[in-house]
Amino acid sequence: MTSTIPSPDLIDRFIALVGADHAVAGQDAGRRYLADTRGLYYGSTPVVLKPDSVEEVSAILRLASETGVAIVPQGGNTGHVAGQIPREGRADIVLSLERMTRIRDVDPVGNVLVAEAGCILADIQAAAEAAGRLFPLSLGSEGSCRIGGNLSTNAGGTAVLAYGNMRQLCLGLEVVLPTGEIWNGLRRLKKDNTGFDLRDLFIGAEGTLGVITAAVLKLFPRPLGHQVAFAGVKSVEDALTLFERAATRCGPALTGFELMPRIGVEFTARHIPGVRDPMDTVHPWYTLIDISTADSAEGAERLMQDLLEQAIADGLVENAVLAASETQRKALWHMRESMSPAQKPEGGSIKHDISVPVAAIPAFMAQADAAVLAAIPGARLCSFGHMGDGNIHYNISQPVGADTQAFLDRWREINDLVHGIALAHGGSISAEHGIGQLKRDELAAIRSPIEIDLMHRIKSAFDPAGIMNPDKVLRAAE
């Protein structure tokens, strides 16, 4: 269905719902609302609306449904697949949740926190900490991403190994449907087996079925012991063996296990202020190991030391550094989280967010490396990510001295190459970033016809007018 181009009078009606002080005209929206983080998409909009309550969101969607105007929900605009960017040359209205930042309740006894969709992730983490609890979702963009977007993309981050994705960290939702109806599903129950789980339809739907306005989030006891180590290994195979040992030895205390290449460490030390190589020795690959225990700091340190001493004795780890303070722990994680932006000063970067079964990581990496280097000799492979859950950010920096635009023009070609290898290993083309606009047509090509048809049926049932974030995840019907 083709969405309506709103007249000036209709735009004024939309603005009146939030007040002129809380609307941004299209010509003033700029990159803050219209550009994606990777510079691949730049959309257009007649107006950005910034509601302050679920009732205002409801009024906006009711008017949009009645008039056929497309709505694009947006949180912190930190997404990597342009799911939050309005279409270029169309008249999609951007609905920004940035003013809905209330933390409605923190319940340390029930281990839940109720937050509005516009809350910045770091603020939720801080509120949990103030109550003596932990909200474990952690991302490189946690200082600017918003929880509604985290839910809409089923965000993962660095602690999925122990705590799961956003789907596992949410008990209930408040959602405004495309019709303007409000579904209050802010239930705090861990056990509620009463029919279809509507919550799971909206988590990961990227704003195509409705607008998440609030959520009940799970909290956890804060660990008393926390230890981080940085270990150099000879190969991806050795990193996998080390992970197996760590998972067996540490059990649920293993909260993170990251894989990084030498070139990634060099990029971050070269381009990210305050980052330095933690070791005096050079290794082809590195692992970042994070252990959290419920007993004591001494317990976490002892567990990490036992793991690494045995691995070094067996020749599995070549060298290792243990963080001696919280400052050092944060510095090691900062290096890992800075690996993607550290590629930007090196020129063009073709990125992938794939996952494969953990045991298949070495084979995937070997095949993908060979295929990419055959296609682009001299390409610099900077593959890193969450080895513990199989999610690798398979990123490729341009050859030194290459033409940046010519390199980036091969984005789709290289994506198809890498994604094909991931799929051959039983993997996914999107582990935690979503589908958005970037991978929409590729999704349609790799999923079975019945899966795509079922997605369209769900979309039609919730959004018969086709106004919710059209052309994201699924191509909109004309």
C-alpha positions as CSV (number, residue, x, y, z in Angstrom):
1,M,0.0,0.0,0.0
2,T,1.4,3.4,-1.0
3,S,1.4,5.8,2.0
4,T,-0.2,9.3,1.8
5,I,1.9,12.4,1.3
6,P,0.6,14.7,4.1
7,S,-0.6,18.1,3.2
8,P,0.6,21.2,5.1
9,D,-2.7,21.2,7.0
10,L,-2.3,17.6,8.0
11,I,1.2,18.1,9.1
12,D,-0.1,20.9,11.3
13,R,-2.6,18.5,12.8
14,F,0.2,16.1,13.7
15,I,2.3,18.9,15.2
16,A,-0.6,20.0,17.4
17,L,-0.6,16.5,19.0
18,V,2.8,17.1,20.6
19,G,3.1,20.9,20.5
20,A,5.2,23.0,18.1
21,D,8.1,23.0,20.6
22,H,8.4,19.3,20.3
23,A,8.4,19.0,16.5
24,V,11.3,19.4,14.0
25,A,10.5,20.5,10.5
26,G,11.9,18.2,7.8
27,Q,14.4,20.7,6.5
28,D,15.9,21.0,10.0
29,A,16.0,17.3,10.9
30,G,19.5,16.8,9.5
31,R,21.7,13.8,10.1
32,R,20.6,13.4,13.7
33,Y,17.3,11.9,12.5
34,L,17.8,11.2,8.8
35,A,21.2,9.5,8.5
36,D,22.2,6.0,9.5
37,T,25.4,5.4,11.5
38,R,27.3,3.9,8.6
39,G,26.5,6.7,6.1
40,L,24.7,4.2,3.7
41,Y,21.2,5.8,4.0
42,Y,19.9,9.3,4.2
43,G,16.1,9.6,4.4
44,S,13.6,12.5,4.2
45,T,10.7,13.5,6.3
46,P,8.2,16.4,6.5
47,V,8.4,16.5,10.3
48,V,9.9,14.8,13.4
49,L,7.4,14.4,16.2
50,K,8.6,13.9,19.8
51,P,5.8,12.8,22.0
52,D,6.0,12.8,25.8
53,S,3.5,10.1,26.7
54,V,1.9,6.9,25.5
55,E,-1.3,8.9,25.0
56,E,0.5,11.2,22.6
57,V,1.9,8.3,20.7
58,S,-1.6,6.8,20.5
59,A,-3.0,10.0,19.1
60,I,-0.3,10.2,16.5
61,L,-0.8,6.6,15.3
62,R,-4.6,7.0,15.3
63,L,-4.3,10.0,13.0
64,A,-1.7,8.3,10.8
65,S,-4.0,5.2,10.5
66,E,-7.0,7.3,9.6
67,T,-5.0,9.3,6.9
68,G,-2.6,6.7,5.6
69,V,0.6,8.5,6.7
70,A,3.7,6.4,7.3
71,I,5.3,6.5,10.7
72,V,9.0,5.6,11.4
73,P,9.7,5.0,15.1
74,Q,13.2,6.1,16.2
75,G,15.1,5.7,19.5
76,G,18.8,6.8,19.7
77,N,19.4,6.4,15.9
78,T,22.3,4.0,16.6
79,G,21.1,1.1,14.5
80,H,23.3,-0.4,11.8
81,V,20.8,-1.6,9.2
82,A,18.8,1.7,8.7
83,G,15.6,0.3,10.3
84,Q,15.1,3.6,12.0
85,I,15.7,5.8,8.9
86,P,12.7,7.2,6.9
87,R,12.7,6.4,3.2
88,E,14.4,8.7,0.8
89,G,12.0,10.8,-1.3
90,R,8.9,9.7,0.6
91,A,6.9,11.5,3.3
92,D,7.4,9.2,6.3
93,I,7.0,11.0,9.6
94,V,9.7,10.2,12.2
95,L,8.3,9.5,15.6
96,S,11.2,10.0,18.1
97,L,10.9,8.5,21.6
98,E,13.7,10.7,23.0
99,R,11.4,12.5,25.4
100,M,9.9,9.4,27.0
101,T,12.7,8.8,29.5
102,R,10.9,8.0,32.7
103,I,12.0,5.0,34.8
104,R,8.6,4.2,36.2
105,D,9.6,1.8,38.9
106,V,12.5,-0.2,40.3
107,D,11.7,-3.3,42.3
108,P,14.8,-4.9,43.7
109,V,12.8,-7.6,45.5
110,G,11.1,-8.7,42.3
111,N,14.3,-8.0,40.3
112,V,12.5,-5.8,37.7
113,L,12.7,-2.3,36.4
114,V,10.0,-0.6,34.4
115,A,11.3,2.0,31.9
116,E,9.9,4.0,29.1
117,A,11.2,3.4,25.6
118,G,13.3,6.6,25.3
119,C,15.5,5.7,28.3
120,I,19.1,5.6,27.4
121,L,20.6,2.2,28.2
122,A,23.4,3.6,30.4
123,D,20.7,5.4,32.5
124,I,18.9,2.1,33.0
125,Q,22.2,0.4,34.0
126,A,22.8,3.2,36.5
127,A,19.3,3.0,38.0
128,A,19.7,-0.8,38.5
129,E,23.1,-0.2,40.1
130,A,21.6,2.3,42.5
131,A,19.2,-0.3,43.6
132,G,22.0,-2.9,44.2
133,R,21.1,-4.8,41.0
134,L,22.5,-5.4,37.5
135,F,20.9,-4.9,34.1
136,P,23.3,-6.8,32.0
137,L,22.7,-5.6,28.5
138,S,26.0,-3.8,27.4
139,L,26.7,-2.3,24.0
140,G,29.3,0.0,22.6
141,S,26.6,2.6,22.1
142,E,25.0,2.3,25.5
143,G,25.6,6.0,26.2
144,S,23.2,6.9,23.4
145,C,21.1,4.0,22.4
146,R,17.6,3.8,23.8
147,I,15.8,0.8,25.3
148,G,12.9,0.9,22.8
149,G,15.4,0.4,20.0
150,N,17.2,-2.3,21.9
151,L,13.9,-4.2,22.2
152,S,12.9,-3.5,18.6
153,T,16.1,-5.0,17.3
154,N,16.4,-7.7,20.0
155,A,19.8,-6.4,20.8
156,G,22.6,-8.7,22.0
157,G,25.8,-7.1,23.2
158,T,28.7,-8.5,25.2
159,A,26.8,-10.5,27.9
160,V,24.5,-12.7,25.8
161,L,26.6,-15.7,26.8
162,A,25.4,-15.5,30.4
163,Y,22.2,-13.4,30.2
164,G,20.7,-13.7,26.7
165,N,19.4,-11.2,24.2
166,M,16.8,-8.5,24.9
167,R,14.1,-11.1,24.4
168,Q,15.4,-12.9,27.4
169,L,15.8,-9.7,29.4
170,C,12.2,-8.5,29.1
171,L,9.1,-9.7,31.0
172,G,6.4,-7.3,29.6
173,L,5.7,-4.5,27.2
174,E,3.5,-1.5,26.7
175,V,2.8,-1.1,22.9
176,V,0.8,1.3,20.8
177,L,-0.7,-0.4,17.8
178,P,-0.9,1.2,14.4
179,T,-4.6,1.9,15.0
180,G,-3.7,3.9,18.1
181,E,-4.9,1.2,20.5
182,I,-2.8,0.8,23.6
183,W,-1.8,-2.7,24.7
184,N,-0.7,-2.7,28.4
185,G,1.3,-5.9,28.8
186,L,3.6,-4.6,31.5
187,R,3.4,-7.9,33.4
188,R,6.1,-8.7,35.9
189,L,5.6,-12.5,36.0
190,K,8.3,-15.0,35.2
191,K,5.6,-17.6,34.7
192,D,2.5,-16.7,32.8
193,N,1.3,-19.4,30.4
194,T,-1.9,-17.8,29.3
195,G,-2.2,-18.0,25.5
196,F,0.0,-16.4,22.7
197,D,3.0,-14.5,23.9
198,L,2.4,-11.2,22.2
199,R,5.5,-9.7,23.7
200,D,7.7,-11.8,21.5
201,L,6.0,-10.5,18.3
202,F,7.1,-6.9,19.0
203,I,10.6,-7.7,20.2
204,G,12.8,-7.8,17.1
205,A,10.0,-6.5,14.8
206,E,11.9,-3.2,14.3
207,G,8.8,-1.1,14.7
208,T,6.9,-2.7,11.9
209,L,4.0,-3.9,14.0
210,G,3.6,-1.1,16.6
211,V,5.5,1.3,18.8
212,I,7.0,0.0,22.1
213,T,6.5,2.7,24.7
214,A,7.6,1.0,27.9
215,A,9.0,-2.4,29.1
216,V,9.4,-4.5,32.2
217,L,13.1,-5.4,32.3
218,K,14.8,-8.2,34.3
219,L,17.4,-7.3,36.9
220,F,20.0,-9.6,38.5
221,P,22.0,-9.6,41.7
222,R,25.2,-7.7,41.3
223,P,28.2,-10.1,41.2
224,L,30.6,-9.7,44.2
225,G,33.5,-11.0,42.1
226,H,34.6,-9.7,38.7
227,Q,37.7,-10.5,36.8
228,V,38.7,-9.8,33.2
229,A,41.7,-11.2,31.3
230,F,43.3,-10.6,28.0
231,A,45.0,-13.7,26.5
232,G,47.1,-14.1,23.4
233,V,46.6,-17.3,21.3
234,K,48.1,-18.7,18.1
235,S,44.9,-19.4,16.2
236,V,41.1,-19.2,16.1
237,E,41.1,-23.0,16.8
238,D,43.1,-22.4,20.0
239,A,40.7,-19.6,21.0
240,L,37.8,-22.1,20.5
241,T,39.5,-24.7,22.7
242,L,40.1,-22.1,25.3
243,F,36.4,-21.1,25.3
244,E,35.4,-24.8,25.7
245,R,37.7,-25.0,28.7
246,A,36.5,-21.8,30.2
247,A,32.8,-22.8,29.8
248,T,33.5,-26.1,31.4
249,R,35.6,-24.7,34.2
250,C,33.6,-21.6,35.0
251,G,30.1,-22.6,34.1
252,P,27.6,-19.7,34.6
253,A,30.4,-17.5,36.0
254,L,31.7,-17.1,32.4
255,T,29.9,-13.9,31.4
256,G,31.9,-12.9,28.3
257,F,34.3,-14.4,25.8
258,E,35.4,-12.2,23.0
259,L,37.7,-12.9,20.0
260,M,39.9,-10.2,18.5
261,P,42.6,-10.2,15.7
262,R,46.0,-8.6,15.9
263,I,45.0,-6.0,13.3
264,G,42.1,-4.9,15.4
265,V,44.3,-4.3,18.4
266,E,46.6,-2.2,16.2
267,F,43.7,-0.2,14.8
268,T,42.4,0.7,18.3
269,A,45.8,1.5,19.7
270,R,46.4,3.7,16.7
271,H,43.2,5.6,16.5
272,I,41.2,5.5,19.8
273,P,42.4,8.0,22.4
274,G,43.6,6.3,25.6
275,V,43.7,2.8,24.2
276,R,47.1,1.0,24.3
277,D,48.2,-2.5,23.5
278,P,47.8,-4.4,26.8
279,M,50.8,-6.7,26.0
280,D,54.5,-6.4,25.2
281,T,54.3,-9.5,23.1
282,V,52.5,-9.8,19.7
283,H,50.0,-12.6,19.0
284,P,47.9,-13.4,15.9
285,W,44.7,-13.6,18.0
286,Y,43.4,-12.5,21.4
287,T,40.6,-13.4,23.7
288,L,38.9,-11.2,26.3
289,I,37.6,-13.4,29.1
290,D,35.1,-12.0,31.6
291,I,34.2,-13.9,34.8
292,S,31.6,-12.8,37.4
293,T,31.0,-14.7,40.6
294,A,28.5,-14.5,43.4
295,D,31.0,-15.2,46.2
296,S,33.9,-12.7,46.2
297,A,36.5,-10.8,44.3
298,E,39.1,-13.4,45.5
299,G,36.9,-16.2,44.1
300,A,36.7,-14.6,40.6
301,E,40.5,-14.0,40.6
302,R,41.3,-17.5,41.7
303,L,39.0,-19.0,39.0
304,M,40.6,-16.9,36.3
305,Q,44.1,-17.7,37.4
306,D,43.4,-21.4,37.5
307,L,42.0,-21.3,34.0
308,L,44.9,-19.4,32.5
309,E,47.7,-21.1,34.4
310,Q,46.5,-24.5,33.1
311,A,46.0,-23.1,29.5
312,I,49.6,-21.6,29.5
313,A,51.1,-24.8,30.9
314,D,49.4,-26.7,28.0
315,G,50.6,-24.3,25.4
316,L,47.1,-23.2,24.6
317,V,47.7,-19.6,25.7
318,E,50.9,-17.8,24.8
319,N,50.6,-14.9,27.2
320,A,47.9,-13.3,29.4
321,V,47.2,-10.1,31.3
322,L,44.8,-9.9,34.2
323,A,43.1,-6.6,35.0
324,A,44.2,-5.4,38.4
325,S,41.4,-2.9,38.9
326,E,38.0,-1.8,37.7
327,T,39.8,0.9,35.6
328,Q,41.8,-1.7,33.9
329,R,38.8,-4.0,33.3
330,K,36.9,-1.1,31.7
331,A,40.0,-0.3,29.6
332,L,40.1,-3.8,28.2
333,W,36.5,-3.7,27.3
334,H,36.8,-0.3,25.8
335,M,39.4,-1.6,23.5
336,R,37.1,-4.4,22.3
337,E,34.1,-2.1,22.0
338,S,36.1,0.5,20.0
339,M,37.3,-2.0,17.4
340,S,34.6,-1.1,14.9
341,P,34.9,2.7,15.0
342,A,38.7,2.2,14.9
343,Q,38.4,0.9,11.4
344,K,36.9,4.2,10.0
345,P,40.3,6.1,9.9
346,E,41.7,3.2,7.9
347,G,39.3,4.0,5.0
348,G,36.3,2.0,3.7
349,S,35.0,-0.9,5.7
350,I,32.6,-3.6,4.6
351,K,30.8,-5.0,7.6
352,H,28.9,-8.2,8.5
353,D,27.0,-9.2,11.6
354,I,26.9,-13.0,11.1
355,S,26.4,-15.9,13.5
356,V,27.3,-19.5,13.1
357,P,27.3,-22.5,15.6
358,V,30.2,-21.9,17.9
359,A,32.0,-25.0,16.9
360,A,31.9,-23.8,13.2
361,I,33.7,-20.5,13.8
362,P,37.2,-21.7,12.8
363,A,35.9,-23.3,9.6
364,F,33.8,-20.3,8.7
365,M,36.7,-17.9,9.3
366,A,39.1,-19.9,7.2
367,Q,36.7,-20.2,4.3
368,A,35.5,-16.5,4.4
369,D,39.1,-15.3,4.7
370,A,40.2,-17.2,1.6
371,A,37.1,-16.1,-0.4
372,V,37.4,-12.4,0.5
373,L,41.2,-12.3,-0.2
374,A,40.6,-14.0,-3.5
375,A,38.0,-11.4,-4.4
376,I,39.9,-8.4,-3.0
377,P,43.7,-9.0,-2.8
378,G,45.2,-6.9,0.0
379,A,42.0,-6.5,1.9
380,R,42.6,-6.2,5.7
381,L,40.5,-8.7,7.6
382,C,39.3,-7.4,11.0
383,S,37.0,-10.0,12.3
384,F,36.0,-9.9,16.0
385,G,33.1,-10.5,18.2
386,H,31.2,-12.6,20.7
387,M,32.9,-16.0,20.3
388,G,30.9,-17.4,23.2
389,D,27.6,-17.1,21.3
390,G,28.8,-17.5,17.7
391,N,28.3,-13.9,16.7
392,I,31.3,-12.6,14.6
393,H,31.5,-9.1,13.2
394,Y,33.3,-10.1,10.1
395,N,34.6,-6.7,9.0
396,I,36.9,-5.9,6.1
397,S,39.0,-2.8,5.7
398,Q,40.1,-1.6,2.3
399,P,43.6,-2.4,1.0
400,V,46.1,0.2,1.8
401,G,46.0,2.9,-0.9
402,A,42.8,1.6,-2.5
403,D,40.1,3.8,-3.8
404,T,37.5,4.0,-1.0
405,Q,34.4,4.4,-3.1
406,A,35.4,1.6,-5.5
407,F,35.9,-0.6,-2.5
408,L,32.6,0.3,-0.9
409,D,30.8,-0.3,-4.3
410,R,31.5,-4.0,-3.8
411,W,29.6,-4.0,-0.5
412,R,26.7,-6.2,-1.8
413,E,29.0,-8.5,-3.7
414,I,31.1,-9.2,-0.6
415,N,28.1,-9.4,1.6
416,D,26.6,-12.1,-0.6
417,L,30.0,-14.0,-0.5
418,V,30.4,-13.9,3.3
419,H,26.7,-14.5,4.0
420,G,26.6,-17.5,1.7
421,I,29.5,-19.1,3.7
422,A,27.8,-18.3,7.0
423,L,24.5,-19.9,5.8
424,A,26.4,-23.0,4.5
425,H,27.5,-23.5,8.1
426,G,23.9,-23.2,9.4
427,G,24.4,-19.6,10.4
428,S,22.5,-16.3,10.1
429,I,23.1,-13.1,8.1
430,S,22.0,-11.0,11.1
431,A,23.0,-12.0,14.6
432,E,22.1,-8.8,16.6
433,H,21.7,-5.8,14.3
434,G,18.4,-6.7,12.7
435,I,17.2,-6.5,9.0
436,G,16.1,-2.9,8.5
437,Q,16.5,-1.7,4.9
438,L,20.0,-3.0,4.4
439,K,19.2,-6.7,4.5
440,R,15.5,-6.7,3.6
441,D,15.8,-8.1,0.1
442,E,18.4,-10.6,1.2
443,L,16.1,-11.9,3.9
444,A,13.4,-12.5,1.3
445,A,15.9,-14.5,-0.8
446,I,17.1,-16.8,2.0
447,R,14.0,-17.5,4.0
448,S,11.5,-20.1,2.8
449,P,8.4,-18.8,1.0
450,I,6.2,-20.0,3.8
451,E,8.3,-18.0,6.4
452,I,8.0,-14.8,4.3
453,D,4.3,-15.4,3.8
454,L,3.7,-15.9,7.5
455,M,5.6,-12.6,8.2
456,H,3.5,-10.8,5.7
457,R,0.3,-12.3,7.3
458,I,1.4,-11.1,10.7
459,K,2.2,-7.6,9.3
460,S,-1.2,-7.4,7.6
461,A,-3.0,-8.5,10.8
462,F,-1.4,-5.8,13.0
463,D,-1.0,-3.1,10.4
464,P,-3.6,-3.4,7.7
465,A,-3.1,0.2,6.6
466,G,0.6,-0.4,6.1
467,I,1.7,2.7,7.9
468,M,4.2,1.2,10.4
469,N,7.9,1.6,9.3
470,P,7.1,0.5,5.7
471,D,9.8,-1.2,3.6
472,K,11.7,-2.3,6.7
473,V,12.3,-6.1,7.3
474,L,9.6,-6.8,4.6
475,R,9.1,-4.9,1.3
476,A,5.9,-2.9,1.5
477,A,3.1,-4.0,-0.8
478,E,2.3,-1.5,-3.5
